[in-house]
Amino acid sequence: MIHLSSGVRYMLVATFLFACMNALVKLVPHIPAVEVVFFRCIVSLLMSYVVLKRQQVPVLGNHKPLLIARGLAGTLALVLYFMLLQQIPLATAVTLQFLSPILTAILGIFLLKEKVKFWQWLFFLVSFGGVLVVNGYDTRIATIHLLMGLLAAAGSGLAYNIIRKLRGREHPLVIVLYFPLVALPLSGLYSLWHWVPPAQEDWLVLIGIGVLTQFAQYFMTKAYQAEEISKVANLNYLGIVYALMLGYLFFGETFNLMSYLGMALVIAGVGLNIWYKQSVTQQEKISKAV
């Protein structure tokens, strides 16, 4: 029986919740992505504040520069990602976002001095190659979409490294709170000049996006604080499976054989990396015990 660490379990929950949120964003393509982010931030801000006050945790935290930087990086990443979800097939948008774990691990080398072993780099390349195959054989993706995906992934990678750097120094919900604290005024100002009134049926979707993202963000933060980034970041790739299922069931999205092959390569790289990392960790524990 495979034992899953707490960080891995947290990330599995977060990945599923994020997948459901992705589908909801795609249900409102007529509402600007920045406006969707605005509504998402309102829900997140209220939920985070209420929980923090109940737990008597200082709301504004103790490391404001890092927390604000996390909010700015997350805002950039989320706006671009929501735009991708609205403009291209669900699974393809999710696949582009899967560049973020690779950039997260690479940035972790410089920002957190974490080590990535040779075989992990090889497995990263397998996953990255899968992303390239998917993009190369999906004619619905333009160059601008690829650039948006790269920028979104870079923003996510920076945000995740800051989360890891704040481990043990800030309450997880304080870290979560700083995203809407930064994103809300920025998205609100933009929405003043580009406002699209939501229809009656849109309100439930917009609220659902905020609620799902709040819980997903919380579990993701817990995961990155519990484990090394290189171990849990790649679990985000499981979102491909969810995206394929939700995209087919709710949006009738299908892909050619090469696109499916690319997604399989991504999943293979993820699985191999998890297996390798767990093996190394187990061997290190045995060596210390001896």
C-alpha positions as CSV (number, residue, x, y, z in Angstrom):
1,M,0.0,0.0,0.0
2,I,1.4,3.4,-1.0
3,H,1.8,5.9,1.8
4,L,1.0,9.5,0.8
5,S,2.5,12.3,2.8
6,S,0.4,15.1,4.2
7,G,1.7,17.5,1.5
8,V,0.7,15.1,-1.3
9,R,-2.8,14.6,0.2
10,Y,-3.3,18.4,0.5
11,M,-2.3,18.9,-3.1
12,L,-4.6,16.1,-4.4
13,V,-7.5,17.9,-2.8
14,A,-6.4,21.3,-4.1
15,T,-6.0,19.9,-7.7
16,F,-9.5,18.6,-7.8
17,L,-11.1,21.8,-6.4
18,F,-9.1,23.9,-8.9
19,A,-10.4,21.7,-11.8
20,C,-14.0,22.3,-10.8
21,M,-13.2,26.1,-10.6
22,N,-11.7,26.0,-14.1
23,A,-14.9,24.6,-15.5
24,L,-16.9,27.3,-13.8
25,V,-14.7,30.0,-15.3
26,K,-15.3,28.6,-18.8
27,L,-19.0,28.8,-18.2
28,V,-18.9,32.7,-18.2
29,P,-16.8,33.6,-21.3
30,H,-18.9,36.7,-21.8
31,I,-17.6,38.3,-18.6
32,P,-14.0,39.7,-18.7
33,A,-11.4,37.6,-16.9
34,V,-10.4,40.6,-14.7
35,E,-14.0,41.0,-13.6
36,V,-14.2,37.2,-12.8
37,V,-11.0,37.7,-10.7
38,F,-12.7,40.7,-9.0
39,F,-15.7,38.5,-7.8
40,R,-13.4,35.7,-6.9
41,C,-11.4,38.1,-4.7
42,I,-14.5,39.4,-2.9
43,V,-15.5,35.9,-1.8
44,S,-11.9,34.9,-0.9
45,L,-11.4,38.1,1.2
46,L,-14.6,37.6,3.2
47,M,-14.0,33.9,3.9
48,S,-10.3,34.4,4.8
49,Y,-11.1,37.4,7.1
50,V,-13.9,35.6,9.0
51,V,-11.8,32.5,9.6
52,L,-8.7,34.5,10.7
53,K,-10.7,36.6,13.1
54,R,-12.3,33.4,14.6
55,Q,-8.9,31.9,15.1
56,Q,-7.6,35.2,16.5
57,V,-4.8,35.2,14.0
58,P,-3.2,38.7,13.1
59,V,-4.9,39.5,9.8
60,L,-2.1,41.5,8.2
61,G,0.7,39.1,9.0
62,N,4.4,39.9,9.9
63,H,6.2,39.7,6.5
64,K,4.3,42.3,4.4
65,P,6.8,42.7,1.6
66,L,6.8,39.0,0.8
67,L,3.1,38.7,1.2
68,I,2.4,41.6,-1.1
69,A,4.9,40.2,-3.7
70,R,3.0,36.9,-3.5
71,G,-0.2,38.8,-4.1
72,L,1.1,40.6,-7.2
73,A,2.6,37.4,-8.7
74,G,-0.6,35.5,-8.1
75,T,-2.7,38.3,-9.6
76,L,-0.7,38.3,-12.8
77,A,-0.9,34.5,-13.1
78,L,-4.6,34.3,-12.3
79,V,-5.8,37.0,-14.8
80,L,-3.8,35.4,-17.6
81,Y,-4.9,31.9,-16.7
82,F,-8.6,32.9,-16.6
83,M,-8.2,34.6,-20.0
84,L,-6.8,31.3,-21.4
85,L,-9.7,29.3,-19.9
86,Q,-12.2,31.5,-21.6
87,Q,-10.4,31.5,-25.0
88,I,-9.1,28.0,-25.7
89,P,-10.2,24.4,-24.8
90,L,-10.2,23.6,-21.1
91,A,-7.6,20.8,-21.2
92,T,-5.3,22.8,-23.4
93,A,-5.4,25.8,-21.0
94,V,-4.7,23.5,-18.1
95,T,-1.8,21.9,-19.9
96,L,-0.2,25.3,-20.6
97,Q,-0.5,26.1,-16.9
98,F,1.4,22.9,-16.2
99,L,4.6,24.8,-17.2
100,S,4.4,26.4,-13.7
101,P,5.7,23.4,-11.7
102,I,8.8,23.3,-14.0
103,L,9.4,27.0,-13.5
104,T,8.5,26.6,-9.8
105,A,11.2,24.0,-9.3
106,I,13.8,26.0,-11.3
107,L,13.1,29.2,-9.4
108,G,13.3,27.2,-6.2
109,I,16.9,26.4,-6.9
110,F,17.8,30.1,-6.8
111,L,15.3,31.5,-4.3
112,L,15.2,28.7,-1.8
113,K,18.4,26.8,-2.5
114,E,16.5,23.5,-3.0
115,K,18.1,20.7,-5.0
116,V,16.7,19.0,-8.0
117,K,18.4,15.7,-8.9
118,F,19.4,14.6,-12.4
119,W,16.6,12.1,-12.8
120,Q,14.0,14.7,-11.7
121,W,15.3,17.0,-14.5
122,L,14.8,14.1,-16.9
123,F,11.3,13.6,-15.7
124,F,10.6,17.3,-16.0
125,L,11.7,17.2,-19.6
126,V,9.4,14.3,-20.3
127,S,6.5,16.3,-18.9
128,F,7.6,19.5,-20.7
129,G,7.9,17.5,-24.0
130,G,4.4,16.4,-23.5
131,V,3.3,20.0,-23.2
132,L,5.0,20.9,-26.4
133,V,3.4,18.0,-28.2
134,V,-0.1,19.1,-27.1
135,N,0.6,22.7,-28.1
136,G,2.1,21.7,-31.4
137,Y,-0.9,19.5,-32.5
138,D,-3.7,21.8,-31.2
139,T,-4.4,24.3,-34.0
140,R,-6.8,26.2,-31.7
141,I,-3.8,27.7,-29.9
142,A,-2.1,30.9,-31.2
143,T,1.3,32.2,-30.4
144,I,-0.3,34.8,-28.1
145,H,-1.9,32.0,-26.0
146,L,1.5,30.3,-25.6
147,L,3.1,33.6,-24.4
148,M,0.2,34.1,-22.0
149,G,0.7,30.6,-20.7
150,L,4.4,31.2,-20.1
151,L,3.8,34.5,-18.3
152,A,1.0,32.9,-16.2
153,A,3.3,30.0,-15.3
154,A,6.2,32.3,-14.4
155,G,3.8,34.2,-12.1
156,S,2.6,31.0,-10.4
157,G,6.2,29.8,-10.0
158,L,7.2,32.9,-8.2
159,A,4.1,32.9,-6.0
160,Y,4.7,29.3,-5.0
161,N,8.3,29.9,-4.0
162,I,7.2,32.8,-1.8
163,I,4.7,30.6,-0.2
164,R,7.4,28.1,0.5
165,K,9.7,30.8,1.9
166,L,6.9,31.9,4.3
167,R,6.6,28.3,5.7
168,G,6.3,28.4,9.5
169,R,6.4,32.2,9.4
170,E,2.8,33.0,8.5
171,H,-0.5,31.3,9.0
172,P,-1.7,29.7,5.7
173,L,-4.8,31.8,5.6
174,V,-2.8,35.0,6.0
175,I,-0.9,34.0,2.8
176,V,-4.2,33.2,1.1
177,L,-5.7,36.5,2.3
178,Y,-3.0,38.7,0.7
179,F,-4.0,37.6,-2.8
180,P,-7.4,39.2,-2.7
181,L,-6.0,42.1,-0.7
182,V,-3.7,42.9,-3.6
183,A,-5.9,41.7,-6.5
184,L,-9.2,43.2,-5.4
185,P,-8.2,46.9,-5.8
186,L,-6.3,46.2,-9.0
187,S,-9.1,44.2,-10.6
188,G,-11.7,46.6,-9.2
189,L,-10.2,49.6,-10.9
190,Y,-10.0,47.9,-14.2
191,S,-13.6,46.7,-14.0
192,L,-14.8,50.2,-13.4
193,W,-14.1,51.0,-17.1
194,H,-14.8,47.5,-18.5
195,W,-17.8,46.4,-16.5
196,V,-20.1,43.7,-17.9
197,P,-23.3,43.2,-15.7
198,P,-23.6,39.5,-14.8
199,A,-26.9,37.8,-15.8
200,Q,-29.0,36.2,-13.1
201,E,-27.6,32.7,-13.7
202,D,-24.0,34.1,-13.7
203,W,-24.1,35.0,-10.0
204,L,-24.1,31.4,-8.7
205,V,-21.2,30.6,-11.0
206,L,-19.2,33.6,-9.9
207,I,-19.8,32.8,-6.2
208,G,-18.9,29.2,-6.8
209,I,-15.6,30.2,-8.4
210,G,-14.7,32.2,-5.3
211,V,-15.6,29.5,-2.9
212,L,-13.9,26.7,-4.7
213,T,-10.8,28.7,-5.3
214,Q,-10.6,29.7,-1.6
215,F,-10.6,26.1,-0.4
216,A,-8.3,25.0,-3.2
217,Q,-5.8,27.8,-2.4
218,Y,-5.8,26.9,1.3
219,F,-5.0,23.2,0.6
220,M,-2.4,24.2,-2.0
221,T,-0.7,26.5,0.5
222,K,-0.7,23.8,3.1
223,A,0.9,21.4,0.6
224,Y,3.7,23.8,-0.3
225,Q,4.5,24.4,3.3
226,A,4.5,20.7,4.2
227,E,6.8,19.4,1.4
228,E,9.6,20.5,-0.9
229,I,8.3,22.3,-4.0
230,S,9.8,19.7,-6.4
231,K,7.8,16.9,-4.7
232,V,4.3,18.4,-4.7
233,A,4.3,21.0,-7.5
234,N,4.0,18.3,-10.2
235,L,0.8,16.9,-8.8
236,N,-0.9,19.8,-10.5
237,Y,-0.5,17.8,-13.7
238,L,-3.3,15.5,-12.5
239,G,-5.5,18.4,-13.5
240,I,-5.2,17.2,-17.1
241,V,-7.3,14.2,-16.4
242,Y,-10.0,16.3,-14.7
243,A,-9.9,18.9,-17.5
244,L,-10.3,16.2,-20.2
245,M,-13.3,14.7,-18.4
246,L,-15.0,18.1,-17.6
247,G,-14.2,19.5,-21.0
248,Y,-15.8,16.6,-22.8
249,L,-18.8,16.3,-20.5
250,F,-19.7,20.0,-20.3
251,F,-18.2,21.6,-23.4
252,G,-17.9,18.7,-25.9
253,E,-14.2,19.2,-26.3
254,T,-12.2,16.5,-28.0
255,F,-8.5,16.2,-29.2
256,N,-6.5,14.3,-31.8
257,L,-4.3,11.3,-31.0
258,M,-1.1,13.3,-30.7
259,S,-2.7,15.7,-28.2
260,Y,-3.7,12.7,-26.1
261,L,-0.2,11.3,-26.4
262,G,1.3,14.6,-25.2
263,M,-1.0,14.6,-22.2
264,A,0.1,11.0,-21.5
265,L,3.7,12.1,-21.5
266,V,3.0,14.8,-19.0
267,I,1.3,12.4,-16.7
268,A,4.1,9.9,-17.1
269,G,6.7,12.5,-16.1
270,V,4.7,13.4,-13.1
271,G,4.3,9.9,-11.9
272,L,7.9,9.1,-12.4
273,N,9.0,12.2,-10.5
274,I,6.7,11.4,-7.5
275,W,7.9,7.8,-7.4
276,Y,11.6,8.8,-7.6
277,K,11.2,11.5,-4.9
278,Q,9.5,9.1,-2.6
279,S,12.2,6.5,-3.2
280,V,15.0,8.9,-2.4
281,T,13.2,10.2,0.7
282,Q,12.7,6.6,2.0
283,Q,16.4,5.8,1.3
284,E,17.5,8.8,3.2
285,K,15.4,7.9,6.2
286,I,16.8,4.4,6.2
287,S,20.4,5.7,6.0
288,K,19.8,8.1,8.9
289,A,18.3,5.3,11.0
290,V,21.3,3.1,10.4
